[in-house]
Amino acid sequence: MDAQQVNHTINDNVHYEATSVVSVNNEESENEEVFEDGKMLPPPVRTFNSREELLEYVHDFSLSQGYATTIRDSEKDKYVTIGCDRGGTYRNRSNTSIEERKKKSGSRLINCPFRIKSVKLVDGSWIIRISNGTHNHEASKDVSGHPSFRPFSNKELLRIKKMCMSGIPPRQILTSLRQANPKLKAISRTVYNTKAKIRKEKLRGRTPIQALLEELSSGGFLHNIKVDTEGRLTHLFFAHPQSIKLSKSYPNVFVMDCIYKTNKFKMPLLDIIGVSSFNTSFYSCFAFLSKEETSDYALALSMFKEMLGSDEPVVIVSDREFALMNAIEVIFPRTINLLCLWHIETNIIANCKKFFKEDDKEKKENDWDTFITGWTDLVQSDSVSSFNSAWKEFEVTYKEKVNVVDYIKKIWLPFKERFVKTWTDIHLHLGNRVTSRAEGAHAVLKKYLQVSTSDLHVAKEKICLAVENNFLEIKTKLASEKLTLRHNICVPFFKEVVYCVSVFAIVKLFEQYKLALFDSSLHACKRQFVATMGLPCAHMMRCMKDKVLWLSDIHPQWRIDKRSFEDDDIVIDPGNTIDSLTGLLQELEKNYHQWPIAQKIIAQERLS
């Protein structure tokens, strides 16, 4: 636009400026009279130093007049067209008719004709030109109903972005913003809309799946996908780099279970949980599955095996899920698969309690309690002979309850080696005979996920928050315990292991130490504590001639002196295996001589 056109524009508005009650130099007086002949006033013609100054002025002026404005069209450094936020008409952008929609909504659009076209002048300033200064509706008495009057400042937008990245729910975000700015007019919907806009910007035109795969590739994740014939993703395995570090550092015991209602596609999420030196849990890896069949689990476990490299779990704890059990047997044939005691008891309650039908309610409860006690004693049998005797007695006691005995014989007895103490306690399960560790990890994860309708990209982002916080907890605890000495452990017997073994392991050792000192009636040693925990028992401590506990007696699981989780401490190389059989045997022999006694015993038992 040249100078002549600008002058013409200004002259066109001279008459309006002369009759208007608005005074540019006195904004207070302009706000006192809102209407002229029952109509809302447009902003007066004037120039501005920048586009931002122009937009801010028009926004504030329209607020004083009871209407709201929005940008209708613009071109950078040329012009911007501003209209009433009630301008235009509703457009149905979906293929679903309004009548067929589940969610019924409305529109504030009534085709209001109000228009302002502002242009940039040669000198860099901006000027207002009124294209149509009239509205087809009355002024709003409460302008908070207009979304444009609920905006966030740039500082608030930055805070929202950071809080969204931290996984903070929208309502908590709004509460935090209101505490900082009590005059904030935004509502929860404003936060949701802002969050959606931030997410759209983050996708940068990519689909959620495209963004997900790019982030997994560039972020150092071990991952794998499977798609169907139509190109739709059916399986997704991924392991965070920090999870890989923990898994390779603690490869002995894992708990596996599926978690549900984590994504809008209703894909089950296989969550594999590991055990740290401190007996705390960590997230090892995740797999979204299309179904829960053996082939689905096998695909996930194959990637899990690749992640562990030459290591292989000693024990995996799971439910009696045949598809998962079969996959474990195929992928990890040497790994012991224990069954969760809690789920077994839950199933027994669901299938057996209904057969205890005494008229006397108190007698019924007593009979049931006696039954559960008998079952618990059976499960806790510490020898094969005691189990056989307990089972015979159990059959005789409940011979009249044929359905109960048949259920246990058919469903659970075939797997007794996977849950009865005399068989499970020859394996290094680190005290894990239930999947409660996974249940707890699931509960924490659900708090991060917040909703069950996320796409896989959002779900992965929330999962990463949980993983990273969990990793930091373990990393910090490791550093802390290297400096911590328990006051009651200040005895010469432990002088070689303090600061080198986790506090959890030290406490367990101290319990055995007290038994060795003060329990004169120790039963015969069955090596169950040694086998399951990888720690010397009271019997072994009594036999130690030098009366000192050495680090070589402690399983590496509990060692903290040589363990570190700095960025360059563990090289992620899932394919790092020894190809040569000779090299493998030499490496095994070298490691064997460095193992503690407990681990040597376990290795001998597994090889025999």
C-alpha positions in Angstrom: 0.0 0.0 0.0 1.5 3.4 -1.0 1.2 6.7 0.9 -1.7 7.9 -1.3 -3.7 4.8 -0.4 -2.9 5.3 3.2 -4.2 8.9 3.2 -7.3 7.7 1.4 -7.8 5.1 4.1 -7.4 7.6 6.9 -9.8 10.1 5.2 -12.4 7.4 4.9 -12.4 7.1 8.6 -12.4 10.8 9.5 -16.1 11.1 9.8 -16.3 8.0 12.0 -13.6 9.4 14.3 -15.4 12.8 14.6 -18.6 11.2 15.7 -17.2 8.5 17.8 -17.2 8.8 21.6 -13.8 7.0 21.6 -10.7 9.0 22.4 -7.4 7.4 21.7 -5.7 9.6 24.3 -8.2 8.8 27.0 -9.0 5.1 27.2 -10.8 5.5 30.5 -13.4 7.7 29.0 -13.8 5.4 25.9 -14.6 2.5 28.3 -17.3 4.4 30.0 -19.6 4.5 27.0 -19.8 1.1 25.3 -22.6 1.6 22.8 -23.4 4.1 20.1 -27.0 3.7 19.0 -27.0 0.3 20.6 -24.0 -1.0 18.8 -20.5 -2.0 20.0 -17.7 0.4 18.9 -14.8 -0.7 16.7 -11.3 0.4 17.7 -10.3 3.9 16.5 -7.9 4.3 13.6 -4.3 4.7 14.6 -0.8 3.3 13.9 1.3 0.9 15.9 4.9 0.1 16.1 4.5 -3.6 15.6 2.0 -6.3 14.7 2.0 -7.6 18.3 1.2 -4.2 19.7 -1.7 -3.9 17.2 -3.2 -7.2 18.1 -2.8 -6.6 21.9 -4.5 -3.2 21.5 -7.4 -4.6 19.5 -7.8 -7.4 21.9 -8.0 -5.1 24.9 -10.3 -2.6 23.2 -12.8 -5.3 22.1 -12.8 -6.6 25.7 -13.9 -3.1 26.9 -16.8 -3.2 24.3 -18.1 -6.6 25.2 -17.0 -8.6 22.2 -14.0 -10.7 21.2 -11.8 -10.8 18.2 -9.7 -13.4 16.4 -7.3 -13.4 13.4 -9.2 -14.5 10.3 -6.4 -14.1 7.7 -2.8 -12.8 7.6 0.4 -12.7 5.6 3.7 -12.1 7.3 4.9 -8.5 7.2 2.0 -7.5 4.9 -1.4 -7.5 6.5 -3.7 -9.2 9.2 -7.5 -9.4 9.0 -9.2 -9.4 12.4 -12.8 -10.5 12.8 -15.4 -11.0 15.6 -15.0 -14.4 17.2 -18.7 -15.0 16.4 -18.0 -14.5 12.7 -18.4 -17.3 10.1 -20.6 -20.3 10.2 -20.3 -23.8 11.6 -18.7 -26.4 9.3 -19.1 -30.1 9.9 -15.5 -31.4 9.3 -16.4 -35.1 10.0 -18.2 -37.7 8.0 -20.7 -38.2 10.8 -23.9 -36.3 10.8 -24.8 -34.1 13.9 -27.7 -36.5 14.7 -25.4 -39.5 14.7 -22.7 -38.1 17.0 -22.3 -39.4 20.5 -21.1 -36.1 21.8 -23.6 -33.3 21.2 -22.0 -29.9 20.9 -22.9 -26.4 19.8 -21.4 -23.4 18.1 -21.1 -19.7 19.0 -20.7 -18.8 15.3 -23.5 -16.6 13.9 -21.8 -15.1 10.8 -21.0 -11.7 12.5 -19.8 -9.3 9.7 -17.3 -7.3 11.9 -14.0 -7.0 10.1 -10.7 -5.0 10.6 -7.9 -5.1 8.0 -4.6 -3.9 9.3 -1.7 -3.3 7.0 2.0 -2.7 7.4 3.3 0.6 6.1 6.6 1.4 4.4 8.1 2.8 7.6 7.4 -0.5 9.4 4.4 0.7 11.4 0.9 -0.9 11.3 -2.4 0.9 10.8 -6.0 -0.1 11.4 -8.6 0.0 8.7 -12.2 -0.7 9.5 -13.8 -2.9 6.8 -17.1 -3.4 8.7 -17.6 -1.9 12.2 -20.9 -3.5 12.9 -22.0 -6.7 14.8 -25.2 -8.7 14.5 -25.4 -9.6 18.2 -25.4 -7.8 21.5 -22.4 -7.2 23.7 -21.4 -9.9 26.2 -22.0 -8.9 29.8 -19.4 -11.5 30.8 -16.6 -11.8 28.3 -15.1 -14.8 30.0 -17.4 -16.9 27.8 -15.2 -16.0 24.9 -12.2 -18.4 24.5 -10.0 -15.5 23.3 -10.3 -13.8 26.7 -8.9 -16.9 28.4 -5.4 -16.9 26.9 -2.1 -17.7 28.5 0.9 -15.5 28.5 4.1 -16.7 26.9 5.5 -17.3 30.3 2.5 -19.4 31.2 2.6 -21.3 27.9 6.3 -22.2 28.7 5.2 -23.5 32.2 2.4 -25.5 30.7 4.8 -27.1 28.1 7.2 -28.1 30.9 4.4 -29.4 33.1 3.0 -31.4 30.2 6.4 -32.9 29.6 6.5 -33.9 33.3 3.2 -35.7 33.0 1.2 -33.4 35.2 -2.5 -33.7 34.6 -4.3 -30.6 33.1 -6.3 -29.8 36.3 -3.2 -29.7 38.4 -1.6 -27.5 35.8 -4.5 -25.1 36.0 -4.3 -25.1 39.8 -0.6 -24.3 39.7 -1.2 -21.4 37.2 -4.0 -19.9 39.3 -1.8 -20.0 42.4 0.7 -17.9 40.5 -1.9 -15.7 38.8 -5.2 -15.4 40.8 -6.7 -13.2 38.0 -6.3 -16.0 35.4 -9.5 -16.5 33.5 -8.5 -19.8 31.9 -10.6 -23.0 32.6 -9.6 -26.6 32.4 -10.8 -26.8 28.7 -8.3 -24.0 27.9 -5.5 -26.2 29.3 -6.7 -29.2 27.4 -6.8 -27.2 24.1 -3.3 -25.7 24.8 -2.0 -29.2 25.5 -3.4 -30.5 22.2 -1.8 -27.5 20.4 1.6 -28.3 22.0 1.3 -31.9 21.0 0.4 -31.0 17.4 3.5 -28.7 17.2 5.6 -31.5 18.6 4.4 -34.0 15.9 5.5 -31.5 13.2 3.1 -33.0 10.6 4.0 -36.6 11.4 1.5 -39.3 12.5 1.9 -40.4 16.1 3.4 -43.8 14.9 5.9 -42.0 12.7 6.9 -39.7 15.6 7.1 -42.7 17.9 9.4 -44.7 15.6 11.7 -41.8 14.9 12.1 -41.0 18.6 12.8 -44.7 19.4 15.5 -44.8 16.7 17.1 -41.5 17.6 16.8 -42.0 21.4 19.0 -45.1 21.7 16.1 -47.4 22.4 16.2 -51.1 21.6 13.0 -51.6 19.7 11.2 -53.8 17.2 7.8 -53.6 15.5 5.6 -55.9 13.5 2.9 -54.9 11.1 0.0 -56.7 9.4 -0.6 -57.1 5.7 -2.3 -53.7 5.6 0.7 -52.0 7.2 -1.0 -51.5 10.6 1.3 -51.9 13.6 0.4 -55.0 15.6 3.4 -55.4 18.0 5.8 -52.9 19.5 8.7 -53.8 21.7 10.9 -51.1 23.3 13.5 -50.8 26.0 14.7 -47.5 27.3 18.6 -47.1 27.3 18.5 -46.7 31.1 16.4 -49.9 31.5 18.9 -51.7 29.4 21.7 -50.7 31.8 19.7 -52.0 34.8 18.7 -55.2 33.0 22.3 -56.0 32.0 23.4 -55.2 35.6 20.7 -57.3 37.2 19.9 -60.2 34.9 19.0 -62.8 37.4 15.3 -62.5 38.3 12.4 -61.0 36.3 8.6 -60.8 36.9 6.4 -60.8 33.8 2.8 -59.7 33.6 0.4 -57.9 31.3 -1.2 -54.6 32.1 -4.4 -53.5 30.5 -6.3 -50.2 29.6 -3.1 -48.3 28.7 -4.0 -47.2 25.1 -6.9 -46.5 22.9 -6.2 -49.5 20.7 -6.8 -51.8 23.7 -3.5 -53.6 23.1 -2.2 -55.5 26.2 1.1 -54.2 27.5 3.6 -56.8 28.6 5.6 -55.3 31.4 8.9 -57.0 32.4 10.1 -56.0 35.9 13.6 -56.7 37.3 15.1 -56.7 40.8 17.9 -54.4 42.0 20.6 -54.8 44.6 18.2 -53.0 47.1 15.4 -55.4 46.5 13.5 -52.6 44.6 11.9 -53.0 41.2 12.9 -51.5 37.9 11.2 -51.4 34.5 13.2 -53.7 32.1 11.2 -53.4 28.9 7.7 -53.2 27.4 5.8 -54.8 24.6 2.5 -53.8 23.2 0.8 -57.0 21.8 -2.1 -57.5 19.5 -3.1 -60.7 21.3 -1.9 -62.9 24.2 -0.8 -66.0 22.3 2.5 -67.9 22.4 3.7 -66.3 19.2 3.0 -62.8 20.6 4.9 -63.4 23.8 7.7 -65.2 21.9 8.3 -62.1 19.7 8.6 -59.9 22.8 10.8 -62.4 24.7 13.1 -62.8 21.7 13.8 -59.1 21.8 14.2 -59.3 25.6 16.8 -62.1 25.1 18.6 -60.0 22.5 18.7 -57.1 25.0 20.3 -59.3 27.7 23.0 -60.6 25.4 25.0 -63.5 26.8 23.1 -63.3 30.1 20.1 -65.4 30.8 17.6 -65.0 33.7 17.9 -67.6 36.4 14.2 -67.3 37.4 11.1 -65.7 35.7 8.0 -65.4 37.9 4.6 -65.3 36.1 1.0 -66.2 36.4 -0.4 -69.5 35.1 -0.7 -68.0 31.6 0.0 -71.0 29.3 0.9 -68.8 26.3 3.5 -66.9 28.3 4.8 -70.1 30.0 5.2 -71.8 26.6 7.1 -68.8 25.2 9.4 -68.7 28.2 10.2 -72.4 27.7 11.0 -71.8 24.1 13.1 -68.6 24.4 14.7 -69.4 27.7 14.8 -73.2 28.0 17.3 -73.1 30.9 15.4 -70.5 32.9 13.1 -71.6 35.8 9.5 -70.3 35.5 7.9 -70.0 38.9 4.2 -69.4 39.3 2.8 -66.6 41.5 1.5 -68.0 44.8 -0.9 -65.1 45.3 -2.7 -65.7 42.0 -2.9 -69.4 42.7 -4.6 -68.8 46.0 -6.9 -66.2 44.4 -8.0 -68.8 41.8 -8.5 -71.4 44.5 -10.8 -69.0 46.5 -12.8 -68.3 43.3 -13.2 -72.0 42.4 -13.4 -73.7 45.7 -15.0 -71.5 48.3 -18.5 -72.0 46.7 -18.4 -75.7 47.7 -18.2 -74.9 51.4 -22.0 -74.5 51.9 -22.6 -74.8 55.6 -25.9 -73.4 57.0 -24.1 -72.1 60.0 -22.2 -69.0 58.7 -19.6 -69.2 61.5 -18.9 -72.9 60.9 -18.6 -72.2 57.2 -15.9 -69.5 57.7 -14.1 -71.8 60.2 -14.1 -74.7 57.7 -12.9 -72.4 55.0 -10.1 -70.9 57.2 -9.0 -74.5 58.0 -9.0 -75.4 54.3 -6.8 -72.4 53.4 -4.4 -73.2 56.3 -4.1 -76.7 55.1 -3.4 -75.5 51.5 -0.8 -73.1 52.8 1.0 -75.8 54.8 1.0 -77.9 51.6 2.6 -75.2 49.6 5.2 -74.5 52.2 6.3 -78.1 52.4 10.1 -78.0 52.7 10.8 -81.6 51.5 9.3 -83.9 48.9 8.3 -86.4 51.6 6.6 -83.8 53.8 4.7 -82.7 50.7 3.6 -86.2 49.8 2.4 -86.8 53.4 0.6 -83.4 53.5 -1.2 -84.1 50.2 -2.4 -87.6 51.3 -3.8 -86.0 54.5 -5.4 -83.2 52.5 -7.1 -85.8 50.2 -8.5 -87.7 53.2 -9.7 -84.6 55.0 -11.6 -83.3 52.0 -12.6 -86.6 50.4 -16.3 -85.5 50.5 -15.5 -82.3 48.6 -14.7 -84.1 45.4 -14.9 -81.0 43.2 -12.4 -79.2 45.4 -9.8 -82.0 45.4 -10.3 -82.7 41.6 -9.8 -79.0 40.8 -6.5 -78.8 42.7 -5.3 -82.2 41.3 -6.2 -81.2 37.7 -5.2 -77.5 37.6 -2.4 -77.0 40.1 -0.7 -80.3 41.1 0.9 -80.8 37.6 2.8 -77.5 38.2 3.7 -78.2 41.9 7.5 -77.9 41.0 6.8 -74.2 40.1 5.3 -73.1 43.4 5.8 -75.6 46.2 8.6 -74.5 48.5 10.6 -77.7 48.4 11.1 -77.4 44.6 11.2 -73.6 44.3 13.7 -73.0 47.0 16.6 -74.6 45.2 16.6 -71.7 42.7 17.9 -68.2 43.0 14.5 -66.4 43.1 15.8 -63.7 45.6 12.6 -64.1 47.6 10.2 -63.6 44.7 7.5 -66.2 44.7 4.7 -63.8 43.8 4.1 -61.2 41.1 3.2 -58.5 43.6 6.4 -56.7 42.4 4.8 -56.4 39.0 1.4 -55.4 40.4 3.1 -52.5 42.3 5.0 -51.4 39.2 1.7 -51.5 37.2 0.0 -49.3 39.8 2.8 -46.7 39.5 2.7 -46.8 35.7 -1.0 -46.3 35.6 -0.5 -43.0 37.5 1.9 -41.8 34.9 -0.4 -42.9 32.0 -3.4 -41.2 33.6 -5.9 -42.2 30.9 -6.6 -45.4 28.9 -7.3 -43.6 25.6 -3.8 -42.4 24.7 -2.1 -43.4 21.4 1.1 -45.4 21.5 3.3 -42.3 21.1 1.8 -40.6 24.2 1.9 -43.8 26.1 5.5 -44.3 25.3 6.3 -40.7 26.5 4.5 -41.3 29.8 6.2 -44.7 30.3 9.6 -43.0 29.7 8.8 -40.6 32.6 8.2 -43.6 34.9 11.4 -45.3 33.7 13.6 -42.3 34.1 12.4 -41.4 37.5 12.8 -45.1 38.6 16.3 -45.2 37.2 17.3 -42.0 39.1 15.9 -43.5 42.3 18.1 -46.5 41.9 21.2 -44.5 40.8 20.9 -42.2 43.8 20.3 -45.1 46.2 23.4 -46.8 44.9 25.5 -43.7 45.5 23.9 -43.2 49.0 24.5 -46.7 50.2 28.2 -46.6 49.2 28.4 -44.0 52.0 26.1 -45.6 54.5 27.0 -47.8 57.5 24.3 -49.3 59.6 25.1 -48.7 63.3 24.2 -52.2 64.4 26.5 -53.8 61.8 29.7 -52.4 63.3 31.1 -55.8 64.1 34.4 -57.3 62.8 32.6 -60.1 61.1 31.2 -57.7 58.5 34.3 -55.4 58.0 35.0 -56.7 54.5 31.5 -56.2 53.1 30.2 -52.9 54.6 30.0 -50.2 51.9 30.4 -52.9 49.3 27.0 -54.7 49.7 23.5 -53.2 49.7 21.8 -52.4 53.0 19.1 -54.9 52.2 21.6 -57.7 51.8 23.5 -56.6 55.0 20.3 -56.8 57.0 19.6 -60.3 55.7 23.1 -61.3 56.6 22.9 -59.8 60.0 19.7 -61.9 60.7 21.7 -65.0 59.8 24.6 -63.8 61.9 22.4 -63.5 65.0 21.1 -67.1 64.4 24.6 -68.4 64.1 25.6 -66.7 67.4 22.5 -67.3 69.6 20.4 -70.1 68.1 21.7 -73.3 69.7 18.9 -75.4 68.1 19.5 -74.7 64.4 17.9 -77.3 62.2 19.9 -79.2 59.7 21.1 -77.0 56.8 19.1 -77.5 53.6 20.9 -74.7 51.8 17.6 -73.1 50.9 18.6 -69.6 52.1 21.9 -69.9 50.2 20.2 -71.1 47.0 17.3 -68.6 47.0 19.1 -65.5 48.2 22.7 -66.0 47.1 23.9 -65.2 50.6 25.7 -67.3 53.3 23.3 -68.8 55.9 23.8 -69.2 59.6 25.3 -72.7 59.2 27.9 -71.4 56.8 28.8 -68.5 59.1 29.4 -70.9 62.0 31.8 -72.8 59.9 33.9 -69.8 58.8 37.2 -70.4 60.5 38.6 -66.9 60.1 35.3 -65.4 61.5 35.1 -62.9 58.7 32.6 -62.6 55.9 34.3 -62.1 52.5 32.9 -60.4 49.4 33.5 -63.6 47.5 30.8 -65.2 49.6 28.2 -62.7 48.3 26.3 -63.1 45.1 27.0 -60.3 42.6 23.3 -59.4 42.7 23.9 -57.7 46.1 27.3 -56.0 45.3 27.4 -52.2 45.0 31.1 -51.6 45.2 31.8 -52.3 41.5 28.5 -51.2 40.2 27.8 -47.8 38.6 25.2 -46.3 36.3 26.9 -43.4 34.7 26.3 -42.8 31.0 29.5 -44.5 29.8 29.6 -47.3 32.3 27.7 -49.9 30.3 28.0 -50.3 26.6 24.7 -51.3 25.0 25.5 -54.0 22.6 22.7 -56.7 22.6 24.6 -58.7 20.0 27.7 -59.0 22.1 28.1 -62.8 22.4 31.1 -65.1 22.2 31.0 -67.0 19.0 33.8 -69.5 19.8 32.9 -72.4 22.0 36.5 -72.5 23.3 36.3 -68.8 24.1 33.0 -69.3 25.9 34.4 -72.1 28.1 37.5 -70.2 28.9 35.4 -67.2 29.9 33.1 -69.4 32.0 36.0 -71.0 33.8 37.5 -67.5 34.5 34.2 -66.2 35.9 33.5 -69.4 37.9 36.7 -68.9 40.0 35.5 -65.4 40.9 32.0 -66.5 41.9 30.9 -66.6 45.6 30.4 -70.0 47.1 26.6 -69.7 46.9 26.7 -69.1 43.2 29.1 -72.0 42.6 26.7 -74.4 44.4 23.8 -73.2 42.2 25.9 -73.7 39.0 26.9 -77.2 40.1 23.3 -78.1 40.8 22.1 -76.8 37.4 24.9 -78.6 35.5 24.4 -81.9 37.4 
